[in-house]
């Protein structure tokens, strides 16, 4: 009985969620990882010679993650 109740409750919750909420659930962790990478790159940029290229790589990766997350957010569900 508990399992059936849980399945029904989960089904109800999924049916009530709009597509926007579902895509935000997917893309928010992606954006957090990208911004954490940018913070790491900024921290490493204090190293002479290799710091700035590393920071640039992390910024490009964050921009790529943001582009993918924006595309996912635009999916009409």
C-alpha positions in Angstrom: 0.0 0.0 0.0 2.9 2.4 0.8 4.5 1.8 -2.5 1.3 2.5 -4.4 0.8 5.7 -2.5 4.3 6.8 -3.2 4.0 6.1 -6.9 0.7 8.0 -7.1 2.1 10.9 -5.2 5.2 11.0 -7.4 3.1 10.8 -10.5 0.9 13.7 -9.3 4.0 15.8 -8.6 5.5 15.2 -12.0 2.3 15.9 -13.7 1.9 19.2 -11.9 5.5 20.4 -12.6 5.7 22.6 -15.6 8.4 22.0 -18.2 10.2 25.1 -17.0 10.6 23.7 -13.5 11.9 20.3 -14.8 14.5 21.9 -17.0 15.6 24.2 -14.1 16.1 21.1 -12.0 18.5 19.8 -14.6 20.3 23.0 -15.5 20.9 24.5 -12.0 23.5 21.9 -11.0 25.2 22.4 -14.4 25.5 26.2 -13.8 26.8 25.7 -10.3 29.6 23.4 -11.5 30.5 25.9 -14.2 30.6 28.8 -11.8 32.7 26.7 -9.3 35.1 26.1 -12.2 35.4 29.8 -12.8 36.2 30.4 -9.1 38.9 27.8 -9.3 40.3 29.4 -12.5 40.3 32.8 -10.9 42.1 31.4 -7.8 44.7 29.7 -10.0 45.2 32.9 -12.1 47.6 34.2 -9.4 50.2 31.7 -10.5 52.6 33.3 -12.9 52.8 32.0 -16.5 50.2 29.2 -16.2 47.5 30.9 -14.2 45.9 33.1 -16.9 45.7 30.3 -19.5 44.1 28.0 -16.9 41.6 30.8 -16.0 40.8 31.3 -19.6 40.1 27.5 -20.0 37.7 27.6 -17.0 35.9 30.6 -18.4 35.4 29.0 -21.8 34.1 25.8 -20.1 31.7 27.9 -18.0 30.5 29.7 -21.1 29.9 26.4 -22.9 28.0 25.0 -19.9 25.8 28.1 -19.8 25.1 27.8 -23.6 24.0 24.2 -23.1 21.9 25.0 -20.1 20.2 27.8 -22.0 19.4 25.4 -24.8 18.0 22.9 -22.3 15.9 25.7 -20.7 14.4 26.5 -24.1 13.1 22.9 -24.7 9.3 23.1 -24.9 8.1 20.4 -22.5 
